[in-house]
Structure formats: C-alpha cells, structure tokens
C-alpha cells in the first residue's frame, strides 16, 4: 500500500477523526474517507478481517 494510505492509516490508528486527519495532511475530509474505505477493502481482501466502520455520533 502506498505512503498516502499509510499516513491516513497511522492517523486513524491514533484515533483522529476524518476531519482531524484531513487537517494534518492538508487534504479534504472526503479524501480521508475515501482512503479509509480503500484501507478497509484491502485489509478485508488480504487478511479476511473487517475494520470497524466510521463511528456515528
């Protein structure tokens, strides 16, 4: 997985929200959301494990 996804994953693992991650990476929150969805898909396909969906407030 390329570094753009690794950066998003690392911030996600630290507990940052999509908006917080977007601010750190200087990208749009929708871009973070899209990358998280791609990460979920890759993890599910390669490891057979599901990552938790976005928490609803």
MDTraj code that builds the backbone (N, CA, C; nanometers):
import mdtraj as md
import numpy as np

residues = "UNK UNK UNK UNK UNK UNK UNK UNK UNK UNK UNK UNK UNK UNK UNK UNK UNK UNK UNK UNK UNK UNK UNK UNK UNK UNK UNK UNK UNK UNK UNK UNK UNK UNK UNK UNK UNK UNK UNK UNK UNK UNK UNK UNK UNK UNK UNK UNK UNK UNK UNK UNK UNK UNK UNK UNK UNK".split()
xyz = np.array([
    [0.0857, -0.1169, 0.0000],
    [0.0000, 0.0000, 0.0000],
    [0.0904, 0.1234, 0.0000],
    [0.0534, 0.2223, -0.0772],
    [0.1387, 0.3397, -0.0916],
    [0.1361, 0.4274, 0.0334],
    [0.2321, 0.5175, 0.0384],
    [0.2500, 0.6026, 0.1572],
    [0.1286, 0.6917, 0.1860],
    [0.0514, 0.7279, 0.0840],
    [-0.0657, 0.8127, 0.1095],
    [-0.1680, 0.7397, 0.1956],
    [-0.1748, 0.6099, 0.1788],
    [-0.2667, 0.5298, 0.2595],
    [-0.2079, 0.5005, 0.3969],
    [-0.0786, 0.4815, 0.4031],
    [-0.0115, 0.4555, 0.5311],
    [-0.0283, 0.5753, 0.6237],
    [-0.0119, 0.6962, 0.5712],
    [-0.0287, 0.8171, 0.6531],
    [-0.1698, 0.8244, 0.7106],
    [-0.2695, 0.7975, 0.6269],
    [-0.4086, 0.8007, 0.6729],
    [-0.4301, 0.6927, 0.7789],
    [-0.3772, 0.5723, 0.7546],
    [-0.3933, 0.4632, 0.8499],
    [-0.3290, 0.4958, 0.9843],
    [-0.2098, 0.5538, 0.9824],
    [-0.1405, 0.5882, 1.1077],
    [-0.2212, 0.6889, 1.1893],
    [-0.2771, 0.7888, 1.1238],
    [-0.3584, 0.8881, 1.1949],
    [-0.4871, 0.8254, 1.2463],
    [-0.5436, 0.7362, 1.1680],
    [-0.6644, 0.6641, 1.2076],
    [-0.6359, 0.5795, 1.3307],
    [-0.5212, 0.5120, 1.3313],
    [-0.4819, 0.4281, 1.4447],
    [-0.4604, 0.5114, 1.5712],
    [-0.4235, 0.6376, 1.5540],
    [-0.4043, 0.7268, 1.6679],
    [-0.5377, 0.7800, 1.7202],
    [-0.6448, 0.7514, 1.6492],
    [-0.7777, 0.7932, 1.6942],
    [-0.8266, 0.9247, 1.6373],
    [-0.7565, 0.9796, 1.5383],
    [-0.8000, 1.1055, 1.4792],
    [-0.9242, 1.0838, 1.3935],
    [-1.0099, 1.1827, 1.3923],
    [-1.1286, 1.1782, 1.3074],
    [-1.0870, 1.2067, 1.1633],
    [-1.1822, 1.1890, 1.0735],
    [-1.1537, 1.2211, 0.9331],
    [-1.1165, 1.3680, 0.9177],
    [-1.1896, 1.4543, 0.9867],
    [-1.1625, 1.5986, 0.9773],
    [-1.0246, 1.6329, 1.0337],
    [-0.9901, 1.5729, 1.1467],
    [-0.8588, 1.5983, 1.2072],
    [-0.7469, 1.5466, 1.1179],
    [-0.7656, 1.4290, 1.0635],
    [-0.6649, 1.3720, 0.9729],
    [-0.6486, 1.4597, 0.8493],
    [-0.7613, 1.5078, 0.7973],
    [-0.7570, 1.5945, 0.6798],
    [-0.6773, 1.7217, 0.7083],
    [-0.6961, 1.7780, 0.8262],
    [-0.6235, 1.8996, 0.8626],
    [-0.4734, 1.8733, 0.8713],
    [-0.4358, 1.7621, 0.9313],
    [-0.2941, 1.7275, 0.9445],
    [-0.2311, 1.7065, 0.8069],
    [-0.3032, 1.6352, 0.7198],
    [-0.2490, 1.6014, 0.5882],
    [-0.2728, 1.7095, 0.4829],
    [-0.3511, 1.8111, 0.5195],
    [-0.3849, 1.9210, 0.4283],
    [-0.4551, 1.8696, 0.3024],
    [-0.5554, 1.7834, 0.3266],
    [-0.6396, 1.7313, 0.2203],
    [-0.7852, 1.7422, 0.2657],
    [-0.8770, 1.7146, 0.1774],
    [-1.0189, 1.7224, 0.2105],
    [-1.0625, 1.6030, 0.2955],
    [-1.1579, 1.6250, 0.3866],
    [-1.2091, 1.5139, 0.4667],
    [-1.2653, 1.3993, 0.3813],
    [-1.3269, 1.4320, 0.2684],
    [-1.3779, 1.3268, 0.1808],
    [-1.2657, 1.2414, 0.1229],
    [-1.1485, 1.3001, 0.1042],
    [-1.0336, 1.2238, 0.0569],
    [-0.9888, 1.1258, 0.1643],
    [-0.9878, 1.1701, 0.2893],
    [-0.9538, 1.0814, 0.4006],
    [-1.0551, 0.9677, 0.4070],
    [-1.1819, 1.0012, 0.3945],
    [-1.2874, 0.8999, 0.3988],
    [-1.2673, 0.7967, 0.2883],
    [-1.2389, 0.8429, 0.1695],
    [-1.2164, 0.7540, 0.0561],
    [-1.0971, 0.6613, 0.0807],
    [-0.9904, 0.7181, 0.1346],
    [-0.8707, 0.6374, 0.1615],
    [-0.8952, 0.5365, 0.2722],
    [-0.9732, 0.5740, 0.3737],
    [-1.0070, 0.4785, 0.4798],
    [-1.0893, 0.3628, 0.4237],
    [-1.1810, 0.3949, 0.3331],
    [-1.2607, 0.2899, 0.2710],
    [-1.1733, 0.1947, 0.1902],
    [-1.0753, 0.2496, 0.1203],
    [-0.9814, 0.1668, 0.0437],
    [-0.8999, 0.0788, 0.1383],
    [-0.8559, 0.1340, 0.2506],
    [-0.7799, 0.0577, 0.3500],
    [-0.8657, -0.0577, 0.4022],
    [-0.9913, -0.0303, 0.4357],
    [-1.0830, -0.1355, 0.4824],
    [-1.0936, -0.2480, 0.3794],
    [-1.1091, -0.2092, 0.2540],
    [-1.1240, -0.3072, 0.1463],
    [-0.9994, -0.3941, 0.1336],
    [-0.8826, -0.3325, 0.1342],
    [-0.7576, -0.4071, 0.1203],
    [-0.7373, -0.5014, 0.2388],
    [-0.7622, -0.4529, 0.3585],
    [-0.7463, -0.5371, 0.4777],
    [-0.8429, -0.6548, 0.4716],
    [-0.9660, -0.6282, 0.4345],
    [-1.0673, -0.7343, 0.4252],
    [-1.0262, -0.8383, 0.3205],
    [-0.9787, -0.7932, 0.2040],
    [-0.9410, -0.8843, 0.0963],
    [-0.8154, -0.9640, 0.1294],
    [-0.7162, -0.8990, 0.1845],
    [-0.5876, -0.9660, 0.2079],
    [-0.5815, -1.0440, 0.3379],
    [-0.6493, -0.9952, 0.4411],
    [-0.6400, -1.0586, 0.5724],
    [-0.7693, -1.1273, 0.6157],
    [-0.8768, -1.0979, 0.5470],
    [-1.0046, -1.1551, 0.5851],
    [-1.0574, -1.1002, 0.7164],
    [-1.0148, -0.9783, 0.7493],
    [-1.0543, -0.9130, 0.8746],
    [-1.1257, -0.7833, 0.8400],
    [-1.2330, -0.7552, 0.9122],
    [-1.3054, -0.6297, 0.8906],
    [-1.2622, -0.5256, 0.9928],
    [-1.2324, -0.4061, 0.9442],
    [-1.2024, -0.2942, 1.0324],
    [-1.3333, -0.2260, 1.0673],
    [-1.3402, -0.1622, 1.1840],
    [-1.4655, -0.1008, 1.2255],
    [-1.5068, 0.0123, 1.1321],
    [-1.6373, 0.0253, 1.1072],
    [-1.6844, 0.1368, 1.0262],
    [-1.6738, 0.2672, 1.1024],
    [-1.6986, 0.3751, 1.0339],
    [-1.6955, 0.5069, 1.0961],
    [-1.7965, 0.5119, 1.2096],
    [-1.7536, 0.5669, 1.3228],
    [-1.8433, 0.5802, 1.4381],
    [-1.9471, 0.6871, 1.4103],
    [-2.0700, 0.6588, 1.4439],
    [-2.1795, 0.7546, 1.4290],
    [-2.1955, 0.8318, 1.5581],
    [-2.2183, 0.9610, 1.5477],
    [-2.2348, 1.0438, 1.6670],
    [-2.3790, 1.0766, 1.6882],
])
top = md.Topology()
chain = top.add_chain()
for i, resn in enumerate(residues, 1):
    res = top.add_residue(resn, chain, resSeq=i)
    for name in ("N", "CA", "C"):
        top.add_atom(name, md.element.get_by_symbol(name[0]), res)
traj = md.Trajectory(xyz[None], top)
